[in-house]
Amino acid sequence: MAIQQGLHQHQKQAQRLAMTQTLQQSIQVLQYNVEELQNFLNQKALENPLINVSTSREDLPISSQSRSSSQSVDENYMNQIPNDSYQSLFEYLLDQIHLTLRDTPLRNLVLFLLEYIDQDGYLDISLEDAMEKTGSNKVDMVDAVTLIQQLDPPGVGARNLQESLLLQAESDDWAPKNAITLLKENFEELANKKWALIAKQQEMTLAEIQEIFDYIRTLTPKPGARFNDEGPQYIFPDLIVENEEGELSIRMSRSAKPAVHFQQRYFQKMLQRKDSEVTDYVKGKKKEYDWISRSLQQRENTILRVGRVLVEHQQAFFLEKTKELRPLLLQDVALKLGLHESTISRAVNGKYLQTRFGTFELKSFFSSAVAKTDASPEGLSVDTVKQLLQKFIHEEDKRKPLSDAKIVKQLAERKIEVSRRTVAKYRESLNIPSSSARKRYEAD
């Protein structure tokens, strides 16, 4: 059988989107929040001698600016400088060990254990492993663990949640009577709310157990967590909505549109050198400036256009902050503006809108419709239903909490048809426990 081989040429037409580097960078600029954008531009200014960046300080971070402050802008701005006195949990514990323990073999064991305290304050090594690594006996190692558990903050050095809560209660002179006993003997039953069993075993009333349970909830499950906070986080608004006698207007904040200046005199000076390498270099940097300038303008236009649609659609919310949000999808805004959904997503994620009654992330104004009613033919938003759910639970009789089925019934009375499974999903997303876990036993 003869096998024939040959080369054939075929022409095929295909359409494909080429993602150029410039397009990728433009998309990235849109995705930046105010702080990330400023860091990006500062880096470009360091790399490009033709770029100079300046940012207005008129719109300062939300958590530090006060409208009634008589201080100058620069004085307020200086208050944002981070405090260098931040101390880690390790450093805090190490200082206490050096100040309270003498230089002995036992202190060396405490210092060894300190290396195994995690960021939440828990001891992350077993007694057996610690003894093997140090060659110490069990008595000395137990003493070392006891010493480290006596340090501040209370609960540090514990090996599990039960031990941490017990250490905190033992160090608190105001802990309720029998709190330590229940933590030692009935921790699992207490956590699972098997209070009738506890009451029978400890000869206590349900109201007394309720008081102890409420106290334990004030204790921290992560005694070292406060040392992980390196200071306040500031929110820089991208958009500002103003209400002048019922007329809404929206604008970009000045902090959201940093000015990028082109060093024209330096550019002309470099071109006069008649050096081809220098000429190519500065022309390349000029192109980079042009691209950054266009990307910034496009970013501002996109965010502002999206903001205008949000304000128009949620007008009742901005005029009366107690008003409910109307359902709105990314797709709705994308169709109205003639943009892709991914563009809208990038324009709202991490971007904030400032009003006189608070600051909100742009994506919080988007919500799908849940149920249509006579009053809301377009449907209620998920957030609206969640707010009603929270209201029902807040107003419930804590001795007889509302079940998910009863919440469904109350919603139905308002002509809002939602399934029990949906109510359970919303309740869990709000970190609200089930009705059995919300039940309280108050003294009459």
N, C-alpha and C positions, 0 to 999 in steps of 0.2 A: 504494500500500500504506500503510495507516494504521499509525502507530507509537504504541503506547500506553505511557505512562509512569505510574508510580505508586509510592507509598511504602508499604511493608509492614513490619509490626512482628513480629519473631520472638523467642521466648524460648528461650534456650539455657542449659543447666546445665553448669558446668565446675568442676573442683576444682583449685585452684592454691595452692602454698605461698607465702605472703607473707613475705618476709624483711625484717622490721622492723629499724630501726636498732639497737634494743635487743638483738635477737637477734644481729645481726652483731657487736655489741660483746662480747656474752657469748662468742661463738665465738672472737673474737680473744683474750680473756682466757685461755681454755683453751689456746690455742696458744702463749702467751708462755712462755719459760723463766724461771727465777728472776730473772735479772738484768734481762730485759726487763720482767717484771712489776713489779719494784721501780722501774724508770725510769718506767713508765706511772703507777704510783700517786703517785710524787713529783710528776709533772707535774699530775695531778689535784688534789693537795694545794695546788699553787701557784694553780690556777684556782678552787678551791672553798674558801672560808674556813671551811666547816663540817667539813672533813676534816683529820684529823691522822694521819700514818702512822708506825708504828714497826716496826722489824724486829729480831728476836732475833739476836744474834751468837754463839749457842751453836754452831751448825753453820757453820763457816767453810769457805772454798773448799778443795777436796781438796788442791791442790798446796801450800798454805801451812800447813795445820793439822797438828799433831803431838800424838798422844794422850799421849806421854810428856813433853811440854814442861811445864816448871814456870812458864813465863811466864803472866801474866794474859791474859784474853781480849782486853782492850783493847790490850795490848802486841803480841800477835800480829796484831791487826787493823791496827795502824799499819804493820806490815811489808808490807801489801798496797799501800801508797801508791806509785804509779808513780814511777820515777826520772826526773827532768826532764833528766838528762844525755844523753838519747837524741840521737844524731848521725846524720844522713842520710849516704848515700854521697857526695852532692854536697858537703856541708859537709866531710866527711873528706878528700876529694880537694883541695878548695879550700885547706884549711889546709896541706896538704903543698906545694902549688904556691907559696903565699906564703912558706913557710919555706925552700924549697930553690931556688927560681928567682929570679934578679934581675929587676928591672923592665926588660925588653928587648922588642923587637918579637916575638922568639920566644916569650916568656912570654905575650904577648897572643894568639898563635895557640893556645897550649896552653889558655888560658882560653876561647877560642872553642870548641875541641873539647870542653871540659868540659860545655858546654851540650848536647852530643849524646851524652853517656853515659847509657844507659837504666838502669832500676832493677836490672837483672841485671849491669851492669858492662860492657856491650858498646858500642862506638862505632857510632852509628847514622847515619853520614854517610860518603859515599865521598870519596876524595881529590879527585876531579874537582870534586864539588859544593863541597867545602870551599875549594878553590883559587878557584873562581868567586865564592863569597860573600865571600872575604877579599881577593881580588886578589893572592894570594901565589903564589910559584913552587913547583914540585914538591919541590925540595930542602928548602926551609924547612918545607913541610907534612909531609914524611916525618920530618924531625927533631922536629917538634912531636908527631907521633903516637908516635915512639920515646920521647920524654920522658914522655908520659902513660902509656905502657905500663910505664914503670919505677917507677910509683907503687905503693903498697900499696892494696888487696890484690893479690897476684900474679894475673895474668890479666886485670886491668882494662884497658880500652881496646882489646881485641881486636875484630876484625870478624867472626869466626866461631868456632865451637867448636874447630876444629883449632888456630887461632892462640892461643886462650885456654889450652888445655891445654899447648901448646908453651911459652908464657910462664911458666906455673906450673912446668913441669919445668926450664926454664932457670934459674929462681931458686932451685931446690932443690938444695943440695949433696949431698943423699942420694939423688938420683934414680938408678935403676939404669943401668948402662952400656948404651949404645945406645938408651935410651928416647927421647932427643931425635931420634936418627936415624930411628927408626921413625915418630915423630909427623910428621916432615918428609916422609919418602919413602914410607911405607906406611900412611898413616892409614886409607884406605878399606879396604885388605886387613885391617888390624888390627881395625877395627870389624866387618867381615863374617866375621871368624875364618878367613880364608884363610891359615892359618898355615903350611901346607906350602909355599905359594908364597913367603911371607916368608923362611922358613928357607932355601930354595934361593937366593933373591936375596942375602940378607945373610950367608949361611953361619953360621947360628945354629941351636941346638937348639930343639926345641919347648918344652922346660922353661924355657929362657931367655926365649922369647917369652911364655910363661905368666907368668913373674915380672914382666915389663914390663907386661903386660896388667893384672895384679892391682894394680900400682902406679898405673897410669893411672886405674883405677876409684876410687882414693882422692882423686883431684883433683876439683875442683868444676866442673860445667858452667856455674854461675852465680856468678862471683866476687863479685858485689855483693849476693847474696841475703841474707847475714846482716845487712845494714843495713836490710832491710825488716821485720825482727822488732822490734816496738816493746815487747817485754817478754813475760813469761809470761802465758798465758791460764789463768784459773781456772775450775774446774767447780764449780757449786753443786748439790749433790744435792737432788732433790725427795723421794726416799723413802729410808728407812734400814731394812735388814733385819738383824735380830739373831737369833743362834742361842744359845739357853740350854738346854744339855744336850739337844740334838736337837729342841727345840721352836722352830719358826720364828715370828717375829712381824715385822710391818711397820708402819711409822708414817711420817707426813709429817715431814720435817725442819722445824725452826723457821724456817729461812731461806726455806722454800718457802711459808710462810703468814704473811705480814706482817699485823700488826694495823692495822685502819683504825678510828679512833675518831671518834665524832660529837661535835662541840662543842655540847652541849645548852644550856649557859648562854648562849652567844653567840646561838644560834638563838632562844631565848626573848626575849633582850634586843632582837633585831631586830624580832620580832613586836610588841613593846610600843610601837613607834614610831607605829603606826596610819597608816602610809604604804602605800598600795596597791601602789606600784611595789616598795618594799622587801619587802613581804609576798610578792608574786609571785616576786621574785628568790630569797629564802631558801627558799621552798617548792620552787622548781625545783631548788635546790642540795640540798635534803633528799631529793628524789626521786633525784637522781644518787647520793647516798650510799647510799640503799637499794638501788639497782641494783648498785653496786659491791660492796656487802656480800653480796648474793645471788650475784653472779657469782663472787666469791672462794670462797664456800662450795660452790657447784656445781663449781668447778674442783677444789677439794680433794677433794670426794667422788668425782668421776670418776677422777682420777689414783689415788687410794687404792684404789678398787674394781678398776681395771685392774691395779694392783700386786699386789693379793691374788690375782687369777686367775693372774698370771705366777708368783708364788711357789708357789702350789698346783700348777700344771702342771709347773714346773721344779724341784720340791722336791729331787730328787737332786742337781741342780747346786749348790744352796745348801748342802746338807749335806756334799757332797764336791765341791770346786771342780773336780776333775779329771773329773767325770762329764760325759757328753755331754748336749747340749741335745736335748729332744724336739721334734719338728715342731710348729709352732703358727702359725696364720694370724690375721690381723686379723679375718677373718670369724668364726673360732671364738670369740674373745673378745666380739665384737659380739653374737653370738647368745646367749651365756651371760649377758651383762649387759643384753640388750634394748636396745642402742644401735646407732646407725648406724656403719658401718665408718669413715666420715670422722671421726666423733667419736673413735674409738679411735686413729686416725692422728694427730689433733691432740694427743691426750693423751700419746702416747709420743715424738713427734718433739722432739728437743732436751731431753728430760727424762732425768734420771740417777738411778740406784739405787746406794746405797752399801752395801757389805758389809765384813766384816773382811778379806777377801782381794782387794779391789779395787772400783772404781767402774765401772758399766756403763750404757750408754745403753739405755733401755727397749726401743727397737726392735730391739736386738741379740738379744733373746730370741725374736724371731719368725723362723721359717724354714720353708720348704715341705718336704714329705716327698719323698725321692728314690727310695729303694728299700726294699721290705719284706724282712725276714729273719725266720728262726725266732726269733731273740733279740729282734727289734724288729718285731712284727707290725703296728704302726701306721706303720712306716717310719722311716728315718733322716733326720735333717735335713740340709740342704745344708751347714751349717757342720761337721757331723760328718764328712761325706765329704771336705770340703776339708781338715780337720785330718788325716785319714788320708793324703790326697794329699801334704800337706806332710811328714808323717812318712816316707812312702816315699822322697820326694826327698831329705830330710835324711840318710837312712841309705844312699842309693845309692852305688855305686862311681863316683866322679866321672870316672874314666877311661872308664867304660862306663855313661853315664846311662840311666835308664829312659825308654823311649819312651812315648807316650800309650797305645799298644796294650798294652805290658807292665804299665802301671799298671792298665788295665782288667782284665787277667788276675789281678793281685794282689788287686784288689777282689773279683773273682769267686770267688777262693779263700776269701774271707770271706763268701761268699754275698751279695755286694752287686752287683747287676746294673746297671751304668752303661755307656752307650755311649762310644766313643772321642771322639766329637764333644763330649759333655758334659764329659769329663775335660779336653779341650783348653780348653773355655770356662771351667771352674773354675780351671785353671792360669793362664790369661791374666788372670782377675780377681784372682788373687793376685800378679800381676806376676812370675811365674816363667817364665823363658825356656824355649824348646824344648830337647829333649835335646841337639841338636847345639850349641846355644849354651851349654849347661851343661858341656860336655865340657872336662876339664882335662888338661894334659900335665905331670905331675909327674915330677921327676927320681927315678930309682930309688935 
